[in-house]
């Protein structure tokens, strides 16, 4: 799907965005192995989270969906059923990595597969700890999907993450629910803690201190009602659109403000963005509130490196676009993880920025973007990546002429309503 995008003079108004993708995945999986009914309000609308639900149904989990409400009948820790066919994670790396942790604890064999893109993404970082815990797991060429898992009989371990990853951490913690004793994960830098929050809310015995997280198994979880806040990673595209277009004034309501995810707001403020945050309560045990952003002031730019890169890894494509239009540009390092996302996001971002006239140097773990660029209309490509598609749709709004975005439909992986929502607030 190719989409023509014309420049816009500004955006204004108020929007409420779909539920957080990361939180939706976690509550769906945990509700499946909890006892009792769980009702998830504002469940994410994207294809990735639909893949998680489809996999759960293949494991014998009953659920119903009405709009953005999902009701799941939990089967308890021992109630999942052997699937009759390979489980299809679609394009969702989160589904594959985290569900592997649950499957590792089940006394049956299963196979997890994905689409062509997911089949190229290495899974060695979950294979290694799950094998240490006693699961028999293998992949194509030892590391790529499809993954064959024969679980059961897990043992608790202490696992130190070689690379910071919330998904790998979550995989090990979910496997730890089925292993007698205390499973400990040590992370080199803090990553998003949605899994820890969800586990506590559903009744797991979990402790976390100084980057060391421990869960005690076997665990018994209890289903409950949960309202999922809007996805801050989705909100970033709208914040950026307002910052790129002078005269913009936009409010985004009900956004999740978890400190391990809200680091992107700090990065934007350091770059010179004017963003007001009004906390307004909690959803799914997470702080949420309204964001207001106004455009007009050029951003300063800066550097993203170290722990900050890990904290904003999903927002890098959009931040890179802002860096090209900033005064001093933006330097991004320590982002080698970007090479193994839905596409090689470093290469994809560099390619599209250069097509729009930006001066960009590419590194193995990042890029240096020279500031002061007046973006020009161009032939752009999503490379099949939802975040690249949305980032450059926003970039096209600030270009000097129309752009053609190839593969724009990739946005549906996380945010099917993205283009209609963007049009609703575009002048």
N, C-alpha and C positions, 0 to 999 in steps of 0.2 A: 504493500500500500504506500503510494507516494502522495504527499500532501503539499499543496502550495500555501505558503505562509507569507502574508504581507506585513510590512512594518505597521506598528501601532503608535499613536502619539502618547498613550498612557493607559494605565489600568486603575480602576477605582471601584469601591463598593465593599461588599462583605461576602465571604464564602465560608462554608463548612465542608471540610474534606473527608474522604472515607477513612475508615479505621486503620490504625497502625498495622502494617503488614507483619512486622516482627512479632508484635504482641499477639496478633490473631493466630499465627502459626502455633505459638507456644500454648495458648489456652485450648486450642482445638486438640492438640496431641495429648496434653495433660488431662483434659476432660474425658478423653477416650479411655484412659487407664484409671480414672477416678471412679468412685462408687457414687451412684446417684445421677441426677439430671443436672446439666449445666446449660444456662441460657446466656449466649454471647451476643450482646447488643453492639451495633456498629462494627460488625465483623468486616474485614477488608474485602473489597469488591473485586480485586484483581485475580488473574488466572493462577498465579502462584498459590494463593491461599485456597483456591478451589481445588488445586491439585492435592493439597494436604487432605481436604475433606474426602476427595475421591479415594485416596489411599486408605483412609480410615474405614470407609464403607467396605472396601475389599477385605478388610481385617475383621469384619463382622460388627462394626460399630453403626448403630442406628442414629441418624440425624435428620433434621428437617430444616429447611431454610425458607424464610419469608422475608424478602427484601434483604436488609442488612442484619437481620436477626437469625442466629443459628442456634438450634436446640439440640444438644448432644446427650444421648443416653449412655452414661459411662458403663463400661464393662468390668471395672475393677482391675487390679494388678494382674490377675490370672485369666482374664476373660477374652482376650483377643483370639481370633480364630486364624488358622493357617490360610493364606490366600490361595485361590485356585489358579491364579495366573500372576505374572510379574506385576508388581506395583509400579504405577507410572507417575513419576514426580514431575513430568512435563519439563518446564524450563527452570524449576525451582531448586536451586542448590540448598536453600534452607530446609525444604522438605526432605531432601535426600540425606543431608548431614544429621539433622536432628532425629528424624524417624529411625535412622540406623541405630541410634542409641537405644531406643525403645525395642526395636526388633532384636537387638543383641541380647535382650533379657528374656526373650520368648522361647519356649521349648519346641520350636518348629523351624523349618527352613523357609526362607523367603528370598525373593529377588527384587531389587529396586533398580528401575531403569529410568531414563529420561529422554528428552528430545536430542536432536543432533548437537545442539550447543552444549547442553549439560553433559553429554557423553564425552565431551572433550575436556571437561574440568577435572583436575586430579583430586582424588579423595584419599590420598595416602595419609593425610593428617588426622582423619578419623579412623582409618584402618589400623594404624599403629596402636593407639590407646585401647581400642576395642579388643584387639588381639591380646594385649597385656591383661585385659580383664577376663579373658578366657573364651571370647566369641571366636568362631571360625568364620572369617570373612575374607573375601577375595574379590578382585575386580579384573577387568580386561587389562592385560599387560601389568597386572599387579596393583593398579591404582586407578583405573578409569571405570566409570559405569559401563555396563550394569554391574551392580554389586550383588554377590551371592552371600547370604548371611545364614548361618546356623547358630542360633543363640541358646541361651539357657546356661545354668550353672556358672554364673559370673562370680568373680571375686572382686572385692574392694581394692583399689590401688591409690597410690599418690602419683599424680601425673602433672609434670611441669610442661606447660605449653611452650614449644620452641618458638612459635610466632603467635602474637596476640590475635585471637579470633573468638568472638562471642559464640559462633556456631559450633566450633570444635569444643569449647568449654561446655556448651549446653549439651552436646552429644554425650560427653563423658558423664555429666551430672544426671542426665536422663537414664543412662545405663546404670548409674549408681543406685537408682531407685530399686533395682532388682538384685543388687549384690549385697549380701550380708556384711555388715560392718560399715565403716566410714570411708567413702570415696572422696578423695581430696584433689582439687584442681588448683594449680598455682599459675597465675597469669603474669607475664612480664610487665604489662601495663594494663590499667583498668579498661575493660570493654563494657558494652551495654549490659545491664543487669536485669533485663526483663525476665529471664528464666528464674533467677533467684527470687525475685518478687513474687512471681506466679507460684513457685513451689511453696513458699511460705504461706501464701494465701490459701492454698489448697490443702495445707496441713503437713507438709514434709518437715522433718527435722533438719534444718539447714543453718549453717553459720558462715559468716563472711567477714574477714578482717585482713586488711593490708594486702589484698590481691590473692589471698588464700581462701578458697570456698570449699566447704565440706558438706556433704549430704549423707544421711544415715539411711541404710536400707536393711531389709526390705521396707518400703514405705507404703502407707495406705493414705490415699488422697480422697478428698470429698468434693463432689461437684457443687457448683454454686452459680449464682447470677453474676455476670461481669459486664460492665460497659467499657468498651475499648476506646481510648482517646484517638483523635485524628493523628495521622502520620506526619511527624515533623519533617521527615525526608521528602514527603510530597509538598509540604508547605514551603520548603526552600525554593522550589521552582517559582512559586508565586511571589515570595519575598524578592527573589532576584529580578523577576519581571518588573516589579515596582521600582527597584533600585536602578534598573537600566533605563527606565522611561521617565523623564522629567515630568513633574506635576502629578505623579501617581500618589494615591492615598488608598490603602487597602487594609481591611481587617480580616483576620482569619481566626475563626472561633473554635474552641474545643481542642486545641492542639496539645499533644503530649509534651510535657516539659521535663521529662526524666533527665537529671543532671548528666547521666552518661550518654545521652543523645543530644542534649541542648548545647553541647560544645560548639556546634555550628553557629549558634547565635553569638557566642563570644568571638568567634573568628570574624564574622561579619561586622561586629561592632569595632573590632580592632582595625578592620579595613576602612572604617568610617561610616558604616551604615547607621541610620537612625531607626531603631526598632524598639517599640514599647512593648513590654511584657506585663500582662495583668493576670496573675494566678487566680483561678476560680474554682478550686476544688480538686477532686481526684476521680480518676477512672481506672479500673483494673489495678488499684493500689498505686497508681502513678499520678503525679502532679500534672494538671492540665490548666490551660488558660487561653486568653485571646492575645494574638499578636497584631500590632498595628505598625505598618511600615509606610514611609513616605519617601518618594524619590526627589531628585533635584540636585543633590550634592554629589560630585564625582567621588568615587572611592579612592582611598590612598593606595591600596595594595598591601604587600608584605610577604610573609613566608609561612608555610605550613610544613612542619617536620616533626619527627619523633612521635611522642604519644598523641599529639594533636592530630596527626595524619590518621592514626588508628581510630580516633574518636569521630572523625568526619569522613571516613573512607567512602561512604555512599554518596556524599555530597560533593566529592571532588570534581566531577564533570561540570556541575553548575558553577562551583567556585572558580574553576579555570576560566570560564567565559567571563565572569565578573573581573577576573584578574587582567584579561586582555584589554578591558575598557578602563581600568583604573589608572591612576597617575603613574605609579611606580612599578606596576606589574606585579606578578605573583610567582614565587618560587615554591615548588612542591617537591619534597623529598620523602624518603622512607615509605613509599607507597608501592612497593613491589607487588603487594597483594592485588593491586589493580590489574595486573597482567592476567590474572586467572579468574576474572569475574565472567559475566555473560559473554563478554568479548574482552579483548585486550583493551581496557579502557584508556590506558595511556596513549596507545597508538591511535585509537579512534578519536580521542579528544584532540590530539595534536593534528591529525589529518584534517578534521573539520575546521579547527581554528585557522590553520594555514589557508584553507579554501576561502575563509572569510577575511583574509588579509592580515592575520596576526603573525607576529614574529615569535616563533616558539622553538626552543631547543629541547630535545628529548633525551632523557636519561633512563637507565635501566629501572630506576625506582621513582621516576617522576618527570618533571618538566620545569623549564624556566620560561615564563611568558612575559614578553616585553609589554609594558603598558602603553596607553595613549592610542589604542587602535580604534579607528572608526570602522566598525564591522560592515562588511559589504555583503549584499545578497549573493548566494552561491548555491551550487548543487551539493547538498549535504546528505549524510548517510547515518542511520542509526546503528548500522552493523549488527542489527538484531538485538540491541541492548536497550531496555526500557529507559534507563536513566540517561543514556546518550541521546535517545530520541527526544525526551522532554527537555533536556538542557539546551539542545540546539533548536528546538521549536521556540524556546524563550529567546535565544540569541537572535533568531530570525526576526522577532518582533522589533529588535533594536537595530536592524541592519538598514542600509541606505536604499535598498530595493528588495523586491520579492525574492524568496528562496524556495527551492524545492527540496523537501525532506523525504528521502527514500527510506522505506521501512518504518514509517511513522506509527504503524499499527503495533509495534513492539511495546508502546506505552501501556497497552492493555494488560501486560504481565502484572503490573502493580497498580495501575490507575486507569481503568477503562474510560472514565469520564473526564480525563485530563483535558482534551481539546475543547469539549463543550464547556467545561468549567472555565477554562482560560478565555474562551470567547465571551462568556457571560460577563466578565469584568473588564474586557478590552474596549477602549473607546473606539 
